[in-house]
Amino acid sequence: MRNECRLSIITVNYNGLKDTCELIDTIPMSNDIEVIVVDNGSRVDEAAVIHFRYPSVTAIRSEQNLGFAGGNNLGIKASKGKYLFFINNDTVFRSGKTEVADQQSEIRNQIEALMARMESSKEIGMICPKIRFAWGDNPIQYAGFTPLSRITLRNKGIGYGEKDKGQYEQPHLTPYAHGAAMLVRREAVERAGLMPECYFLYYEELDWSLMITRAGYTIWYDPLCTIYHKESQSTGQNSPLKCYYLTRNRFIFARRNIHHPIRILTYIYLLIGVYPRDVLKYLFNRQYNLVHATTRGLLDFISTRTTCQQSSRSSSLH
């Protein structure tokens, strides 16, 4: 029988020891919080280093890179928490206090506020904190999302790039969680299923949000907690890896979550609108490696029937 604790904080590490340690240093350790780090196929065994530096942290080594979802799913299977807090390893908690003890207390209070919101209603399955970038004057990255459009799959991040002037201090429902920081009720995972692993990188949290919503839960944004995100430290901005998976996974997401005939219209939009736009942009900038990665993402989707059958349920994006 599982010896339950109140909260499991789960993060996935891939050749990111420095970032992961900086995150761990900001987590308030206590008996009712367990911290789980999944070393997702790093070149060297960084799990062993983390275990040596932080004996209280559960460090799991995967010899193979299982992707964002696969790594987090390993963490879920090892966790004991009633609530699961998934945090990117390139994020940190921050406090305005000067004393270490006061910093830890303030951060713990922020985390407690998220759990209190979760406990206020059994219908809440996921909660995301406010996410701000960790550079400059820390502009907002996430204060919720608008819904995806039915054909173009486009939406907006509420507050993205804005200076934080306190304009998003009201908790509210949001259609999707942000993968950089999301608190999830264990019961919601048990009912909806684990993260879909077919994406490997990007779009997992959008799909998982739909899975959890279809299981009968709501998703909230709550700014009583703030996470600071360094953003794309693992993949880089406009890297071939990012271009490949974004291109391929748009189509996978449409296949899994949009019914006919709307799905056909989405495919047409992606094929004659998004793909040519991206390729022409990269050609203009002489980024031929990105042209290749984008084209390979499209061709790989066409040549496979990846659907993550373990969670192929009806979608709310009819």
C-alpha positions as CSV (number, residue, x, y, z in Angstrom):
1,M,0.0,0.0,0.0
2,R,1.3,3.5,-0.9
3,N,2.5,5.6,2.0
4,E,1.0,8.8,1.0
5,C,2.5,12.3,1.6
6,R,0.7,15.5,0.9
7,L,2.7,16.8,-2.1
8,S,5.1,15.4,-4.6
9,I,7.2,17.9,-6.6
10,I,8.4,16.2,-9.8
11,T,10.9,17.6,-12.3
12,V,12.6,16.1,-15.3
13,N,16.4,16.6,-15.8
14,Y,18.2,16.2,-19.2
15,N,21.8,17.4,-19.2
16,G,20.7,20.2,-16.9
17,L,22.4,19.5,-13.6
18,K,23.1,23.2,-12.9
19,D,19.5,24.3,-13.5
20,T,18.1,21.4,-11.6
21,C,20.2,22.1,-8.5
22,E,19.2,25.8,-8.6
23,L,15.6,24.7,-8.6
24,I,16.1,22.2,-5.7
25,D,17.8,24.9,-3.7
26,T,14.6,27.0,-3.8
27,I,12.2,24.2,-2.8
28,P,11.1,24.3,0.9
29,M,11.9,20.8,2.2
30,S,9.6,19.3,4.8
31,N,8.2,15.9,5.9
32,D,5.0,16.3,3.9
33,I,6.8,17.3,0.6
34,E,8.8,14.8,-1.5
35,V,11.0,15.9,-4.3
36,I,11.5,13.6,-7.3
37,V,14.0,14.3,-10.0
38,V,14.0,12.0,-13.1
39,D,17.3,12.1,-14.9
40,N,16.0,11.5,-18.5
41,G,18.9,9.9,-20.3
42,S,21.5,12.6,-19.6
43,R,25.0,11.9,-21.0
44,V,26.3,11.1,-17.5
45,D,24.4,9.8,-14.6
46,E,23.2,13.1,-13.1
47,A,20.8,11.3,-10.8
48,A,23.7,10.0,-8.9
49,V,25.1,13.5,-8.5
50,I,21.8,14.8,-7.3
51,H,21.3,12.0,-4.8
52,F,24.8,12.7,-3.4
53,R,24.2,16.4,-3.1
54,Y,20.6,16.1,-1.8
55,P,20.1,12.8,0.1
56,S,16.4,13.6,0.8
57,V,15.6,13.9,-2.9
58,T,14.4,10.9,-4.8
59,A,16.6,10.8,-7.9
60,I,15.6,8.3,-10.7
61,R,17.9,7.4,-13.5
62,S,16.5,6.5,-16.9
63,E,19.1,5.3,-19.4
64,Q,16.9,6.4,-22.2
65,N,15.5,9.8,-22.9
66,L,11.7,9.2,-22.6
67,G,10.6,12.7,-23.5
68,F,8.8,15.2,-21.4
69,A,5.8,13.0,-20.8
70,G,7.7,9.8,-20.4
71,G,10.0,11.3,-17.8
72,N,7.2,12.8,-15.8
73,N,5.3,9.5,-16.0
74,L,8.3,7.8,-14.3
75,G,8.0,10.4,-11.6
76,I,4.3,9.9,-11.2
77,K,4.8,6.1,-10.8
78,A,7.4,6.7,-8.1
79,S,5.4,9.4,-6.2
80,K,3.4,9.2,-3.1
81,G,1.7,12.6,-3.0
82,K,-1.9,13.4,-2.8
83,Y,-1.1,16.3,-5.1
84,L,1.6,16.3,-7.8
85,F,3.4,19.5,-8.7
86,F,5.2,19.2,-12.1
87,I,7.9,21.9,-12.4
88,N,10.4,22.4,-15.3
89,N,13.9,22.0,-14.1
90,D,14.8,25.4,-15.6
91,T,12.4,27.2,-13.2
92,V,12.9,28.5,-9.7
93,F,10.9,29.8,-6.8
94,R,11.7,33.3,-5.5
95,S,11.1,35.3,-2.4
96,G,11.5,38.9,-1.5
97,K,12.8,38.0,1.9
98,T,16.4,38.3,2.8
99,E,16.8,35.6,5.5
100,V,16.9,32.0,4.2
101,A,14.3,30.8,6.7
102,D,11.9,33.6,5.7
103,Q,12.4,32.8,2.1
104,Q,11.5,29.2,2.6
105,S,8.5,30.1,4.7
106,E,7.2,32.5,2.0
107,I,7.7,30.0,-0.8
108,R,6.0,27.3,1.2
109,N,3.0,29.6,1.8
110,Q,2.7,30.1,-1.9
111,I,2.7,26.4,-2.5
112,E,0.2,25.9,0.3
113,A,-2.1,28.5,-1.4
114,L,-2.2,26.4,-4.5
115,M,-3.1,23.3,-2.5
116,A,-5.7,25.2,-0.6
117,R,-7.3,26.2,-3.9
118,M,-7.3,22.6,-5.0
119,E,-8.9,21.5,-1.8
120,S,-11.6,24.1,-2.1
121,S,-13.4,22.0,-4.7
122,K,-13.2,18.3,-5.8
123,E,-13.9,19.5,-9.3
124,I,-10.5,21.1,-9.6
125,G,-8.1,18.8,-11.3
126,M,-5.2,21.1,-12.3
127,I,-3.9,24.5,-11.1
128,C,-1.1,26.6,-12.6
129,P,0.6,29.4,-10.8
130,K,1.6,32.7,-12.4
131,I,4.7,32.1,-14.5
132,R,7.2,34.9,-15.1
133,F,10.4,34.8,-17.1
134,A,13.5,34.7,-15.1
135,W,15.3,37.4,-17.0
136,G,15.1,41.2,-17.3
137,D,12.3,42.7,-15.4
138,N,10.6,39.3,-15.2
139,P,7.7,39.8,-17.7
140,I,4.8,37.5,-17.5
141,Q,4.9,34.2,-19.4
142,Y,1.6,32.7,-18.3
143,A,-1.6,34.0,-16.6
144,G,-3.9,31.5,-18.2
145,F,-4.7,30.6,-21.8
146,T,-7.5,31.5,-24.2
147,P,-9.2,28.5,-25.9
148,L,-7.7,26.9,-29.1
149,S,-9.6,27.8,-32.2
150,R,-11.4,24.9,-33.8
151,I,-9.5,24.9,-37.2
152,T,-6.3,26.8,-36.8
153,L,-5.4,25.5,-33.3
154,R,-4.3,29.0,-32.4
155,N,-4.7,30.6,-29.0
156,K,-3.0,33.2,-26.8
157,G,-1.2,33.1,-23.5
158,I,-2.9,35.7,-21.3
159,G,-0.4,38.3,-20.2
160,Y,2.4,36.9,-22.3
161,G,5.3,39.4,-22.5
162,E,3.6,42.0,-20.3
163,K,5.2,43.7,-17.4
164,D,3.7,42.4,-14.2
165,K,1.8,45.4,-12.7
166,G,-0.6,43.2,-10.7
167,Q,-3.1,43.1,-13.6
168,Y,-3.6,39.3,-13.3
169,E,-4.0,38.8,-9.6
170,Q,-7.5,37.3,-9.9
171,P,-7.7,33.4,-10.0
172,H,-9.8,32.2,-12.9
173,L,-10.6,29.1,-14.9
174,T,-8.4,28.4,-17.9
175,P,-8.8,25.7,-20.6
176,Y,-5.2,24.5,-20.5
177,A,-2.4,24.1,-18.1
178,H,1.2,25.3,-18.7
179,G,3.7,22.5,-18.7
180,A,6.4,24.6,-16.9
181,A,4.4,24.5,-13.6
182,M,1.2,22.6,-12.9
183,L,-0.3,21.2,-9.7
184,V,-2.4,18.1,-10.4
185,R,-4.7,16.1,-8.2
186,R,-3.7,12.4,-8.1
187,E,-7.3,11.3,-8.5
188,A,-7.5,13.2,-11.8
189,V,-4.4,11.4,-13.1
190,E,-5.9,8.0,-12.0
191,R,-9.2,8.8,-13.8
192,A,-7.8,10.5,-17.0
193,G,-4.6,8.6,-17.4
194,L,-0.9,9.4,-17.6
195,M,0.6,12.1,-19.9
196,P,0.4,11.0,-23.5
197,E,3.9,9.9,-24.5
198,C,3.6,10.1,-28.3
199,Y,4.5,13.8,-28.5
200,F,8.0,13.4,-26.8
201,L,8.3,17.2,-26.6
202,Y,5.7,20.0,-26.8
203,Y,1.9,19.7,-26.8
204,E,1.7,17.1,-24.1
205,E,0.3,19.4,-21.5
206,L,-2.4,20.7,-23.9
207,D,-3.5,17.2,-24.7
208,W,-3.3,16.2,-21.0
209,S,-5.4,19.2,-20.1
210,L,-8.1,18.0,-22.5
211,M,-7.9,14.5,-21.1
212,I,-8.4,15.8,-17.5
213,T,-11.2,18.1,-18.6
214,R,-13.0,15.3,-20.3
215,A,-12.6,13.3,-17.1
216,G,-14.8,15.9,-15.4
217,Y,-12.3,18.3,-13.8
218,T,-11.6,22.0,-14.2
219,I,-8.3,23.8,-14.6
220,W,-7.4,27.0,-12.8
221,Y,-4.9,29.7,-12.9
222,D,-4.0,31.0,-9.4
223,P,-1.4,33.9,-9.0
224,L,-0.9,33.3,-5.2
225,C,2.1,31.3,-6.3
226,T,4.7,32.5,-8.8
227,I,7.3,30.5,-10.7
228,Y,10.2,32.0,-12.6
229,H,11.1,30.3,-15.9
230,K,14.4,30.5,-17.7
231,E,12.7,29.1,-20.8
232,S,14.2,26.7,-23.4
233,Q,17.5,26.1,-21.7
234,S,17.3,22.4,-22.9
235,T,16.2,22.9,-26.5
236,G,17.3,26.4,-27.4
237,Q,15.2,29.1,-29.1
238,N,14.3,28.1,-32.7
239,S,16.4,24.9,-32.5
240,P,16.0,22.1,-35.1
241,L,14.7,19.9,-32.3
242,K,12.0,22.4,-31.4
243,C,11.0,23.0,-35.1
244,Y,10.7,19.3,-35.7
245,Y,8.5,18.5,-32.7
246,L,6.3,21.5,-33.0
247,T,5.6,20.7,-36.7
248,R,5.0,17.0,-36.2
249,N,3.0,17.4,-32.9
250,R,0.5,19.9,-34.3
251,F,-0.7,17.2,-36.6
252,I,-0.7,14.6,-33.9
253,F,-2.7,16.9,-31.6
254,A,-5.2,17.4,-34.4
255,R,-5.5,13.7,-35.1
256,R,-6.1,12.9,-31.5
257,N,-8.4,15.8,-30.5
258,I,-10.4,17.0,-33.5
259,H,-13.2,15.1,-35.2
260,H,-14.0,14.9,-38.9
261,P,-14.8,17.0,-40.9
262,I,-13.2,19.8,-38.9
263,R,-9.9,17.8,-38.7
264,I,-9.6,17.9,-42.5
265,L,-9.9,21.7,-42.4
266,T,-7.2,21.8,-39.7
267,Y,-4.9,19.6,-41.8
268,I,-5.4,21.9,-44.8
269,Y,-4.6,25.0,-42.8
270,L,-1.5,23.4,-41.3
271,L,-0.3,22.2,-44.8
272,I,-1.0,25.3,-46.9
273,G,-0.7,27.9,-44.2
274,V,1.6,27.1,-41.3
275,Y,4.1,24.8,-43.0
276,P,4.9,27.1,-46.0
277,R,5.0,30.1,-43.7
278,D,7.6,28.5,-41.5
279,V,9.7,27.2,-44.4
280,L,9.8,30.5,-46.2
281,K,10.8,32.3,-43.0
282,Y,13.7,30.0,-42.4
283,L,14.8,30.1,-46.0
284,F,14.7,33.9,-45.9
285,N,17.0,33.8,-42.8
286,R,19.2,31.1,-44.4
287,Q,18.4,28.7,-41.5
288,Y,18.5,25.7,-43.7
289,N,18.8,23.3,-40.8
290,L,15.4,24.6,-39.6
291,V,13.9,24.0,-43.0
292,H,15.1,20.4,-42.9
293,A,13.8,19.9,-39.3
294,T,10.4,21.3,-40.2
295,T,10.0,19.2,-43.3
296,R,11.1,16.1,-41.5
297,G,8.5,16.7,-38.8
298,L,5.8,16.9,-41.5
299,L,7.0,13.8,-43.3
300,D,7.4,11.8,-40.1
301,F,3.8,12.5,-39.2
302,I,2.6,11.4,-42.7
303,S,4.6,8.2,-42.5
304,T,3.4,7.1,-39.1
305,R,0.0,6.5,-37.4
306,T,1.1,7.8,-33.9
307,T,-2.1,8.3,-31.9
308,C,-1.3,7.4,-28.2
309,Q,-4.0,4.8,-28.3
310,Q,-4.0,4.5,-24.5
311,S,-6.0,7.7,-24.2
312,S,-7.9,8.1,-27.5
313,R,-11.1,9.6,-26.1
314,S,-13.6,11.9,-27.6
315,S,-12.6,15.5,-27.6
316,S,-14.2,18.7,-26.6
317,L,-12.8,20.4,-29.7
318,H,-15.6,19.3,-32.0
